[in-house]
Each structure stands twice: as structure tokens, then as C-alpha cells.
Amino acid sequence: MSRPSAPAPLDPRVAAGLARLHSHELSGVVRYLHYAHMIMGPNRIPIVAWLREQANESMEHAWRIGEKMTAHGLHPEMKVQPIAETGKHNVLDVLREALDYEAAALDDYKALLRLVVETRPDDPALEDWVRDFVSQETEHLEDAEKMLKAM
């Protein structure tokens, strides 16, 4: 019985994209928890629940990315990107900031997908793995946009 071979080394641009997204998702945990603590007013309970859900999802994404990185011999760092404290904590401002954050994540996931397709054309598993993130981030963006339309 033969042993499974180690995955082929990743293109350095793919490795850098994974590292950037890992950091972005770790930062999302901090960002969304902060927002959840700062929301006040009559809509607090459903908004805080949504923000906590986003923090948990960011943590899950960071976990999955870190696992993929280590599977390819990479070392996920514990870098949290600087998060500007705007001091604006009303629901509309928080949702707008969340929308910007999600849009940036979606752009990074799409860029990673293009790199994976370009550099690993025979790796449909990695391509599908990244596509799943693109799909999830698109849904988050749509949710944030819908929430802003109602306010």
C-alpha cells in the first residue's frame, strides 16, 4: 500500500493570499466582537446576535485557513490587522463598516481563487475549497446590504 504523497508546494502568491486571509479573518473576530459590545438601543438584541455570529464565522474561517496552510507546510501567523476605532457605534455606522470589511474579504477570496485556478489547474479540491469561501462571503455581503436597506 502506498502512502499518500504530500501536496505539491503552493505558489508563493497563493501562500501569501492564504496568510493575508488568515490575518483578515482573525481581525474579523476582534472587529465583530467589538461591534457587538458597542451596540445599544432597541434593536440591540438581533444586531448583537448577528455580529456574534459573524465573529464565530470569522473564527471558523481562520481555523480552516490555518489548517489548509499547515497541510501545505506553511506557518499561520497570529497577526491581527490594525482595526481603526472610528468611535461610531450606531447600528448604521457599524453595518457600513461591516459591509466594507466583507467586501474587502470577498475581493481577497476572489483574488485567491484566480491564483489557484492559474497556478494549480489540476487541483479541483483546492479550487472548490476557495469557491466555498467566495460563496459564503458573498452571502455575508448580501446580508449586510439588506440590513442597511431597511434602515
Steps between C-alpha positions, in 0.01 A plus 500: 500500500644836403489800723322813380750748367541843652322777312705681238650823632277801468589792280635773732215730392244240613686459829501879548128516418424235761710686759322828421157336529596325823595835649187664358276236659678520836446875485132439426459323832629807684304741281164326536534442874580868548198602293278261697608653831437854380149468353232661715133576452177319421646294214794382709404135548462392134794713383729368776395144417590557134835658593588212732411258222739687271775482763451125530505462123822703477655271760388193305643646179831577670508143633433347158757721329760420767432129456544529123820695549650238732393222260725671246789548740431867567501673838187705579602808690302664776474837333195712555473787256466845653134586546423869500284605791262749342306562818181467295292228657150560377351211306526665157867589541586152630315336211675723247838409649403133496398534137838650411678224693300226325558659158876502561491135607301405191752678277786311667324163467427567132865594443607177672262302280651653185848408624399144583341452158811644334766319702329172589278405204504134606387566857119515491482434876690819584300692242171377648626578850564864402171521306317406821651803672404723205143376530486556876651849481257592222211399726641708787528801274142452380377471860675821604363681193145384578531614860611844386207531257249462781646782706 
